[in-house]
């Protein structure tokens, strides 16, 4: 799984403490069994430590089915009240045989360009 995030200045309003970040995700089925993404759980933390949790069915209105080696890409966005924060989470998956598991999305940064040390 790969994730890339970028700042959206045109959708942000720093004076009102609204910073919006786009993120693109590529989910790849690295196994041999067909798997479906059923739901997601995001944990979004701003620079002040305020945590938002987002849960829902699928991603961007889809519950993609991936055969071994296939991938699904999507883009979405999230807003926080600070110029820096993090996102992490899980996708709840189910295999063709009915086995359920979580695909973990490692923490990634939400940050204005050139704001990282």
Secondary structure, 3 states (H helix, E strand, C coil): CEEEEEECHHHCEHHHCEEEEEEEEEEECCCCCCEEEEEEEEEEEECCCCEEEEEEECECCECCEECCCCEEEEEEEEEECCCEEEEEEEEEEEECCCCEEEEEEEEEEEECCCCCC
